[in-house]
Amino acid sequence: MTTSTNRSVEGRDVKTAYARWAPIYEFIATPTVPARKIAAKRVNAIGGRFLEAGVGSGSALPLYGDNVDLVGVDLSHDMLKIARGRVDAGLKNVEAILEMDLMNLAFADASFDGVVCMFTITAVPDAAQVMREFARVVKPGGIVMIASHFEADKGPWQVTDRVLTPFAKRLGWNPSMPIDGVMETPGLVLESREELPPVGLITLLNFRRTA
Ligand SMILES: C[S@@+](CC[C@H](N)C(=O)[O-])C[C@H]1O[C@@H](n2cnc3c(N)ncnc32)[C@H](O)[C@@H]1O
């Protein structure tokens, strides 16, 4: 397996997996709430038109400020239904919620000031291809922000990764994708790398699109 592929999680498996997860996703994902808040704060500090790639149930949407215009995309109809419910309940800064594959984004080049992608890059079949799409749709000088759990090289998370990895297809993500898979994208330069809580579980990567 190359470092950026998650062959066990093809699109149709993702749809099936997240149809199952949707009703309980936010409960299961409770440990990721603090990291999502920090990432949203970073987005708010920049502002502008942002793509939330893999918006899921839209749990981050209420965290964005009025200075951010959002387009949310995801492959899972069931997750998007929850996100749309949130928007309809009164989120004014969400421009659109669209069913779309991150492997092939239906946006023109340089459409966004930034891309934020949380807990999703390890769920796509080819992370390098998705990173190339992010680099394409963000404006020169714009930000691509990735928050995810990547393969742990020690400690209890390494044990957890090893136990969960055989179930990647059913889970809908690869628990042990190496971080190298997102580090080398033409046109993107890594500006910062931050470890987010819970300790050792989540990494926030900030890339900037070169001119
Ligand atoms: C673990 S959830 C994360 C959702 C949200 N970002 C959050 O922080 O709660 C992963 C999401 O990625 C979506 N996804 C996986 N592969 C995708 C693809 N190729 N294109 C678009 N969305 C995809 C799934 O449908 C799911 O909603």
Ligand as a Chemical Component Dictionary entry (heavy atoms), coordinates in Angstrom:
data_LIG
# 
_chem_comp.id                   LIG 
_chem_comp.type                 NON-POLYMER 
_chem_comp.pdbx_formal_charge   0 
_chem_comp.three_letter_code    LIG 
# 
loop_
_chem_comp_atom.comp_id 
_chem_comp_atom.atom_id 
_chem_comp_atom.alt_atom_id 
_chem_comp_atom.type_symbol 
_chem_comp_atom.charge 
_chem_comp_atom.model_Cartn_x 
_chem_comp_atom.model_Cartn_y 
_chem_comp_atom.model_Cartn_z 
_chem_comp_atom.pdbx_ordinal 
LIG C1  C1  C 0  -15.567 10.976 10.067 1  
LIG S1  S1  S 1  -16.687 11.881 9.079  2  
LIG C2  C2  C 0  -16.200 13.566 9.437  3  
LIG C3  C3  C 0  -17.328 14.555 9.227  4  
LIG C4  C4  C 0  -17.037 15.991 9.671  5  
LIG N1  N1  N 0  -15.942 16.583 8.941  6  
LIG C5  C5  C 0  -16.749 16.067 11.157 7  
LIG O1  O1  O 0  -15.729 16.626 11.549 8  
LIG O2  O2  O -1 -17.583 15.577 11.926 9  
LIG C6  C6  C 0  -15.995 11.603 7.456  10 
LIG C7  C7  C 0  -16.885 12.168 6.360  11 
LIG O3  O3  O 0  -16.182 12.063 5.115  12 
LIG C8  C8  C 0  -17.117 11.797 4.096  13 
LIG N2  N2  N 0  -16.402 11.273 2.931  14 
LIG C9  C9  C 0  -15.655 10.147 2.876  15 
LIG N3  N3  N 0  -15.151 9.996  1.629  16 
LIG C10 C10 C 0  -15.587 11.050 0.900  17 
LIG C11 C11 C 0  -15.397 11.448 -0.457 18 
LIG N4  N4  N 0  -14.655 10.738 -1.314 19 
LIG N5  N5  N 0  -15.992 12.588 -0.873 20 
LIG C12 C12 C 0  -16.756 13.331 -0.018 21 
LIG N6  N6  N 0  -16.958 12.997 1.277  22 
LIG C13 C13 C 0  -16.391 11.860 1.729  23 
LIG C14 C14 C 0  -18.069 10.809 4.755  24 
LIG O4  O4  O 0  -19.279 10.707 4.061  25 
LIG C15 C15 C 0  -18.198 11.411 6.155  26 
LIG O5  O5  O 0  -19.282 12.290 6.258  27 
# 
loop_
_chem_comp_bond.comp_id 
_chem_comp_bond.atom_id_1 
_chem_comp_bond.atom_id_2 
_chem_comp_bond.value_order 
_chem_comp_bond.pdbx_ordinal 
LIG C1  S1  SING 1  
LIG S1  C2  SING 2  
LIG S1  C6  SING 3  
LIG C2  C3  SING 4  
LIG C3  C4  SING 5  
LIG C4  N1  SING 6  
LIG C4  C5  SING 7  
LIG C5  O1  DOUB 8  
LIG C5  O2  SING 9  
LIG C6  C7  SING 10 
LIG C7  O3  SING 11 
LIG C7  C15 SING 12 
LIG O3  C8  SING 13 
LIG C8  N2  SING 14 
LIG C8  C14 SING 15 
LIG N2  C9  SING 16 
LIG N2  C13 SING 17 
LIG C9  N3  DOUB 18 
LIG N3  C10 SING 19 
LIG C10 C11 SING 20 
LIG C10 C13 DOUB 21 
LIG C11 N4  SING 22 
LIG C11 N5  DOUB 23 
LIG N5  C12 SING 24 
LIG C12 N6  DOUB 25 
LIG N6  C13 SING 26 
LIG C14 O4  SING 27 
LIG C14 C15 SING 28 
LIG C15 O5  SING 29 
# 
